[in-house]
Amino acid sequence: MSSLLRDEMQKMVFQCEGQKLVEFIEIEEQDPGRHFLCVSVDKSKQVHICVVTSKKPKRSHKSGSKKKKKLLPLETQRLGLIDSYKITEVWLLQDLVLLDGRNADVDDPSFLLHFDKVRQVTAINSGAKYAMARALLGLSDKYCQSQLTLQNFDLAYIHPTCVYTDRGDCVVLLQICFYAVNLVCLSLCPVQLD
């Protein structure tokens, strides 16, 4: 579902702006409709952070109307392309001073984006919050040539250890088994005391 949504937003919002959607998460807002925090890169390699609102268009049903409705193609109906998308807020990643996770010890999906003003964002879950933090950190390193300042995030979820980054799960499991066998063998070896 998220890949369909990504493709839909790319075509309807970011492609016409000359940008490529890199990451998005669903966020909670007070206004009606679905809201997304999106990160995109334009042709000049500037990274944009924006809030996109999605709303279903209002349909007017007149009881006495005998007009035939034009049916949309099945693919359009399935993808939900009749949603309307609107960018409501935009910032540049280079203007992001601090990304504050608020409390690293609590499973809290809220975080703060510190630009010239602070913008509170509530993701739909903590996993989405950390996915956005990883994406912003990587894009900051790649395009802004500067380290993004993080505060109140559990860095184990932001920077995976080299064991998990460089090797697959099977190799890690084999390495753990190898260490366990070595420990068993060493414990069974007789030690001579003089």
Disulfide bonds with the S-S distance in Angstrom:
none
